[in-house]
């Protein structure tokens, strides 16, 4: 019986490459392709694949959030995260939610194919590169929705007064949230907080 695989990646060439690789294996087949996180959630529910190859950075819904939603619908889903960079927070969120593993997209075919088989066999696979990046660049505690709003406003260069006016909250509440943001990110000031958030892909450029 073949391992049924759903490929989720917003780049058509990556989906094609993965599908072509899988097609060379007698024990695997691609049963669906998703170009964004929302589509991945829908197709995972519809197709019930054995393994989902999930890109971490996708439009509409990122890979971590798609993983969370898929596993909420089906806790037995086997998801292998593929990422082209060390997005520590996204990888950590996906693994914490129950993803079965994570590999760099630069992994050799000789590593990816056994990883798919291991994940399908209920094993966990996390590459050495990702473990190293997680150790060197550990994820930060998750920011609240309000903290993310304020951090985004800080990125835009708004003052505390402007942020308070924009969010219709008190200025001292803004300052309290900013102190919490600094603490979670390990930042000493607004510039450093934004820089760390961009480096960890908490904020987009």
Wavefront OBJ file of the C-alpha trace (Angstrom):
o trace
v 0.000 0.000 0.000
v 1.459 3.360 -1.030
v 2.124 6.278 1.314
v -0.372 8.948 0.259
v 1.202 12.415 0.345
v -0.178 15.960 0.285
v 2.352 18.618 -0.785
v 1.755 22.148 0.552
v 4.005 24.902 -0.808
v 3.281 28.275 -2.392
v 5.996 27.819 -5.044
v 4.850 25.761 -8.034
v 8.403 24.691 -8.869
v 8.874 23.270 -5.359
v 5.576 21.382 -5.550
v 6.600 20.034 -8.942
v 10.017 18.982 -7.652
v 8.596 17.182 -4.639
v 5.883 15.497 -6.715
v 8.485 14.389 -9.272
v 10.699 12.963 -6.531
v 7.806 11.092 -4.937
v 6.810 9.703 -8.349
v 10.155 7.862 -8.539
v 9.284 5.848 -5.411
v 7.185 2.691 -5.783
v 5.821 3.012 -2.241
v 4.685 6.673 -2.446
v 2.199 8.814 -4.365
v 1.138 12.476 -4.284
v -2.618 12.697 -3.859
v -2.916 16.486 -3.716
v -1.107 19.821 -3.869
v -1.870 23.002 -1.917
v -0.512 26.452 -2.756
v -1.378 28.100 0.576
v -2.174 27.215 4.168
v -5.947 27.465 3.816
v -5.891 25.060 0.896
v -3.657 22.694 2.887
v -6.206 22.572 5.715
v -9.079 21.954 3.300
v -7.281 19.256 1.308
v -5.971 17.535 4.431
v -9.553 17.159 5.629
v -10.837 16.122 2.207
v -8.064 13.711 1.167
v -6.895 12.335 4.552
v -3.291 11.796 3.314
v -0.814 9.648 5.242
v 1.841 12.390 5.238
v 1.629 16.143 4.635
v 4.773 17.934 3.424
v 4.191 21.423 4.817
v 6.073 24.565 3.810
v 6.486 26.874 6.790
v 6.033 30.224 4.997
v 2.872 30.397 2.882
v 0.230 33.055 2.113
v -3.255 33.210 3.670
v -2.205 30.836 6.458
v 1.382 29.991 7.395
v 2.547 26.403 7.786
v 2.556 26.522 11.582
v -1.053 27.728 11.806
v -2.133 25.275 9.092
v -0.473 22.490 11.098
v -2.333 23.549 14.242
v -5.691 23.556 12.427
v -5.111 20.244 10.661
v -4.103 18.503 13.885
v -7.097 19.972 15.671
v -9.321 18.340 13.046
v -7.289 15.133 12.946
v -4.805 14.567 15.795
v -3.396 11.528 13.976
v -2.289 13.542 10.909
v 1.419 13.141 10.159
v 2.980 16.452 9.135
v 6.586 16.973 8.025
v 7.610 20.637 8.035
v 9.923 21.814 5.238
v 11.609 25.190 5.577
v 14.291 27.090 3.684
v 15.508 28.994 6.737
v 15.613 28.662 10.490
v 12.327 30.287 11.484
v 12.669 29.144 15.085
v 9.270 30.352 16.259
v 7.325 28.884 13.360
v 9.078 25.524 13.640
v 8.584 25.482 17.405
v 4.855 26.275 17.046
v 4.390 23.492 14.512
v 6.326 20.944 16.554
v 4.577 21.960 19.766
v 1.253 21.468 17.989
v 2.250 17.930 17.088
v 4.060 18.036 13.732
v 5.953 14.785 13.241
v 9.163 16.379 12.053
v 11.049 19.182 10.347
v 13.666 19.275 7.604
v 15.453 22.001 5.695
v 14.411 22.267 2.048
v 18.082 21.899 1.197
v 18.031 18.326 2.527
v 19.262 15.693 0.094
v 16.745 13.313 -1.468
v 18.555 10.621 0.512
v 17.365 12.344 3.714
v 13.883 13.431 2.613
v 12.614 10.086 1.358
v 13.516 8.131 4.530
v 12.041 11.009 6.557
v 8.703 10.614 4.752
v 8.747 6.867 5.440
v 9.650 7.380 9.098
v 6.932 9.990 9.604
v 4.407 7.662 7.963
v 5.536 4.965 10.421
v 4.713 7.230 13.397
v 8.320 8.233 14.039
v 9.629 11.750 14.664
v 12.252 13.220 12.340
v 14.018 16.510 13.071
v 17.165 17.276 11.092
v 20.455 18.073 12.783
v 20.492 21.524 11.119
v 17.135 22.442 12.599
v 18.054 21.139 16.058
v 21.212 23.244 15.894
v 19.289 26.345 14.807
v 16.712 25.805 17.548
v 19.522 25.678 20.097
v 21.375 28.700 18.694
v 18.272 30.757 17.967
v 15.631 29.593 20.457
v 11.998 30.593 19.932
v 10.613 33.439 22.017
v 7.406 33.206 24.067
v 4.366 33.818 21.867
v 3.155 37.412 21.787
v -0.499 38.160 22.460
v -2.697 39.599 19.718
v -2.503 43.054 21.364
v 1.283 42.817 21.679
v 1.538 41.924 17.990
v -0.600 44.953 17.100
v 1.673 47.204 19.148
v 4.849 45.615 17.779
v 3.571 46.161 14.218
v 2.844 49.804 15.080
v 6.353 50.128 16.510
v 7.715 48.765 13.227
v 5.823 51.563 11.453
v 7.491 54.106 13.730
v 4.405 55.201 15.660
v 4.889 56.813 19.061
v 3.251 55.466 22.210
v 0.688 58.264 22.034
v -0.112 57.436 18.400
v -0.423 53.728 19.216
v -2.747 54.479 22.144
v -4.917 56.646 19.910
v -4.944 54.073 17.103
v -5.906 51.181 19.390
v -8.194 53.260 21.611
v -6.357 52.294 24.797
v -4.534 54.258 27.494
v -0.936 55.343 26.933
v 0.192 53.607 30.142
v -1.379 50.374 28.816
v 0.717 50.728 25.663
v 3.823 51.213 27.784
v 2.981 48.130 29.836
v 2.559 46.033 26.693
v 5.847 47.346 25.304
v 7.671 46.326 28.493
v 6.190 42.833 28.106
v 7.294 42.749 24.453
v 10.844 43.753 25.423
v 10.897 41.029 28.073
v 9.678 38.291 25.711
v 12.038 39.278 22.916
v 15.010 40.017 25.150
v 15.217 43.537 23.720
v 16.468 46.728 25.357
v 14.611 49.206 23.145
v 12.073 49.572 20.330
v 14.641 49.344 17.515
v 16.124 46.180 18.922
v 12.672 44.665 19.500
v 11.680 45.219 15.868
v 15.055 43.903 14.633
v 14.724 40.717 16.693
v 11.116 40.234 15.568
v 12.153 40.559 11.914
v 15.098 38.184 12.352
v 12.866 35.577 13.979
v 10.172 36.109 11.319
v 7.639 37.267 13.911
v 7.246 40.385 11.755
v 7.411 40.515 7.982
v 9.573 43.048 6.162
l 1 2 3 4 5 6 7 8 9 10 11 12 13 14 15 16 17 18 19 20 21 22 23 24 25 26 27 28 29 30 31 32 33 34 35 36 37 38 39 40 41 42 43 44 45 46 47 48 49 50 51 52 53 54 55 56 57 58 59 60 61 62 63 64 65 66 67 68 69 70 71 72 73 74 75 76 77 78 79 80 81 82 83 84 85 86 87 88 89 90 91 92 93 94 95 96 97 98 99 100 101 102 103 104 105 106 107 108 109 110 111 112 113 114 115 116 117 118 119 120 121 122 123 124 125 126 127 128 129 130 131 132 133 134 135 136 137 138 139 140 141 142 143 144 145 146 147 148 149 150 151 152 153 154 155 156 157 158 159 160 161 162 163 164 165 166 167 168 169 170 171 172 173 174 175 176 177 178 179 180 181 182 183 184 185 186 187 188 189 190 191 192 193 194 195 196 197 198 199 200 201 202 203 204 205
